[in-house]
């Protein structure tokens, strides 16, 4: 019998809110590698990345004036520095809208640094990763992604609001995912962890939680659909863990669970980084030392700076995105996109 897939174990790292502090994050990743004797192959960042290229980009970022700083990203954008590990990030609520609006479906913002776009499903060396940018706001959820420069105080904020359209696209993904990355938390997630300690440390969150307003109200439904093994988020600048059962309680401990973890921002003595060894499935025909396209790495390619493994768009996601654009192009539209999800996407799997 020929094995269809080969299970491999890789190390990844996940970071909470970046706020432009790339040097600190990469240095901490490398310190963790040395302490554990491992090699991290992928870094996932849960938002507030702040891909600010120049001073003009600061004018499109929704932050108080005292936080309008270039930080580290221009060095990576210019190529003077290079990310030492493949990095993928989602957008948060403090982003360089002038820059990221150019990549609604995702793309490279610097060598080895990839932005997921408004929503995405990516494959990386056998891992299937779903990603959703932004935070929930009911006033914007039914609109298209209409925001364009020059941004004003309103559009630089609505730019990062989650749309129903992107939630609908993600809800069509079948077969489950390994990892989910968001900036916002799912509403209700504190009920599955140590909520008492959370609200003792962050008292202002308790009221929003009890009103059902702490996060994205459709988050747990999306978790039930995508069935991720792990869900990472940020936004609230604290570390919080929860375990959510995804199967019927009658299945007991054999049922699938989602392990949720929110992380802090990159500051000293804060829990902003998590290392994770995770198993993934590769085609059995792919050599262990293969590059991202499945070709075998040679001595020459290993010595090239550009040969870090790269993410690839999930084929099913490409189909969902194509059909979604045919039905109603969400880009540039300020009209409400009142889509019947089932009717709009019913032909995708066919």
N, C-alpha and C positions, 0 to 999 in steps of 0.2 A: 504494500500500500504506500502511495506517495502522499506525504504530508502536504496539505494545501497551505498551511501557514506555519511560521516559526515564531514561537513566543520568546521575546527578549525582554530583559529588564534594563531600564534606563533611569538615570537620575535627572529630575527636573527641579527647578526652584520657582517659587511663586512669591511675588512681592505685592504689598498693598498699594498705598498711594505713593506715587513717585515724586511729584512736585519738582521735577527737573533735576533731582539729585542723583544723576546716573553714576557719577564717580563713586559716591558712597555705596550705591547698590552693587555695582560690579566688584568693588573692593571687598564687600561683605560676602558676596558669592565666592570669590576666590579664597577668602579666609576659611569659609566653610568647607570648600573642597579640600584644602590642605589639612584641616583638622580631621576630616572624615576619611581622607584618602580616596576621594571619588572624583569623577569628572561630570559636571553638570552639562547636559546637552541642550537644554531649553530653559529659558527664563520667561515666565509669564507675568505681566504687570497689570494690575487690576484698576488702572485708570489714574486720572489726574497726572498724566505723563508730562504734559506741557512741552510739546515739540515746537518750541519757540525758536525760529531761525534768526530773527533780527528784531530790532526795536519796533518795526512796523507791526510785527505779529503780536506784540504786547497789547496793542490797541484793540484786538479782537478776543482777548482773554478775560473772562469774567472773574476778576479777583480785585480786592482792594488795592489802591495805588501802592501801598507799602510792600505788597507782594509781587509787583510787576518787575521781575528780574529775569535776565536772560538765562541764568543758571548754566548747566553743563551741555545742553543739547547742541548749541552751535558748533562746538568742537567736533561732535560726532557727525553732524550734518555736513560740515566742510571736509571731513575726511582726515582732519588732523589727529583725531582719535578714532578707534574702531572698537565696536562692541566685541568683547571676547567670547560671547556666547550668543547663539541665535535668540533674539528677543522679540516677543509678540506682545502687543498691548491693546487694551480696549480704551475707549474714551471715557472720561469722567465728567464732572461738572466744572472743572477748571482746565480748559484746554485752549490751544491756539487755533481758534476757529478759522482764521485766515489760511492756515496751512491744511488742516484736516478736512475742510470742506472739499478740497480737490480730490479726495480719495474716499468717496462714499461707499465703495465696495471693498475698500482695503487696498494696501500697497506699501511699498518700501518708503520710509521717510529718511533713512540713512543706511549705510552699509550694515547689514546684519540686524536691522531693526525694522519690524513690520507692524503696521497699524491694521487692525482688524476691520475697520470701517464701522458702519452703524450696526451691522450684524454679520455673522460669518460662521461657517463650519469649515475647519481646516484639518488636514491630515499631516501629521508629523511623525515620520519613522514608525508608523503603525498606530499611533495614538489618534483618536478622533476627538477634536476639541471644538466645542461650540462657544461662541463669544457674542456678547451683547453690550454695546456701549451706552453710556448715559444714565440718567436717573429719571424716575417716573414723575410726570406732571400731567394731571387730568386735562388741563387746558390745551395741551399740544398733542395729545395722544392720537387723535384722528386726522391730524394734518400730514401733508407730505413734508419732505425735507426741502423746504423752500428757501432757507436762509442763504444769503450771498453777501459778499463784501459790497459796500462798506457796512459793517455790522454796527448796530446801535445797541443801547443797553438792553433792549428787549430781545433782539434776534441773537445776540451773542449768548443769551441764556436759553432761549428756545432751541437753539442749535443742538444742545446736548440732551434734550428731552426725548425719552424713549417713545417710539411710535408703535401703534397697534399693528401697522403694516409689517414691521420687523418681527414683532412677536408672532404674527400669523405665519410668516415665513418659517421661523424656527419651529413652530408647532407642526409643520408638515414633515419634519425630518423623522425618518424611520430608523429602526435598528439600534437606537440608543447611542450615547456618546460616552467617552471615558471621563472627560473633564469639561466643566462649564466655568467660564470666566465672565463675571459681570463687575460693574462698579457698585451698583445698588444692591441692597439686600432684598430677599423675598419677604413680603409681609407675612408675619406669623412665625418667622424662623426662631425668634427667641424662645418660643414655647417648646422647642426641641433641644434646648441646651440649658445652661445655668443662667436663667433669666434674672434670678435674684441678685447674683453677683454683678451681672451686667448693669442692672438698673441702680445698684448701689454705687457703682463707679461712674455711670453716665445717667444721672437722675433725670435729665431733660428728655431722654428717650422713652421713658415709661409711658408718658401721656400719649405720645404718638402711637406707641405700640397698642395701647388699650383702645385707641380710636380706629385701629386698623390702617394707620397712615405711615407706618415706619417701613418704607421701602416700596417695592413694586407689588401691587395687589394681585398680579397675574403670575408672580414668580413661582409659587409652589405648584400651580397648575402646569407651568412649563417644565418644572422639575419632574413632575409625574409623567409627562410626555417624553422627555428626552432621557430620563432615567440615568443621569450621570453617576459615576462612582464617586466623583469629587466635585464640589462646587466651591469656588473661591471668589471672594468679594472684598470690598474695601469701604471707602466713603466715610464711615463713622469714626475713623481713627481710633480703633481699639481692636484687640484680638478677641474673637468669640467663636467657639466651636459648638456644633450641633450635629446630631445624627437623625436623619429623617427616614423612616421606613417607607419603601416604595411599593411593597407587596402587601397582600392581605395579611392581617395579623394571625390568621390561622396557620400560616406557613412558619411562624415562630422565627427562630434564629437563622433558618435557611433562606428567608426572604431577602431580596436585594435591598440595600440601604444606600443612601447618599450621605457622604460625610461633608458637611459644610464647614468652611473656615473663613472668617473675616480677619483681615490683617491690618496693622497700623500703618502709619506713614514713616518714611525713612529718617528717623531721628535717633540719637544715642539713647540706649536703654529702653527702646521700644520694640515690640514684637512685630516687625515689618517683613520678615522673610521666613519662608518655610521650605525646607528641603523634603523631597518626596521621591522614593524609589517606586516606580510603577512599571507593571508589565504591559507590553504592547505586542501586537501580532504583525509580523512582516510576511510577505510572500516567501515561501520556503526556498524559492529559486534565488532570492536576493542574498548576495554574500554579506557576511557579518560586517565587513569593512566597506560597505557600499555607500555611495553618495546618495543625495536625496532623490535622484532620478532612477535609482536602482543599479546604476553602473558601478563596477568595482573601482574602488579608489586606488590610484597608483601612487608611487613615491612622489611623483611630481605634483599631483593634485593635493596630496596631504601637506605639501610645503607651501601651497598657495594660500594667501590670506582669505580668499573668497570661497573656500570650500567647506565652510560650516554647513551643516544640514539646513535645508530650507523648507518652509511650509508649502503645502500644496493644497489647492482648493478641493474640497470634497466633491466628487462627481454629482452626487444627489443634490448638494447645495447649489451647484452650477445650474442644474435643471430647474430647481425651485426659483432661483433668482431670474433666470431667463423668462419663465412663465409669468412671474410676478411683474416684470417690466412690460410684457405684452399686454397683460390685463389692465395695468394702470401704472404708468411710469411715476414713481413716487418722487423723483428728483424734480425740483423747480415748481412743484405743485403746492399751493397754499390752500387748495380746496380740501374739504374733508374727504378722506378715502374710506367711504362706508362700504367696505368689502364684506360680502358673505364668505367667510373663510373657506368653508367646505365647497361652495359652488365655484369660488374663484380659482381654487387650486386642485379641483377634482381630477384633472387630467395629468397631473404631474407624474404619478407613478406609472400610468399607462405609457 
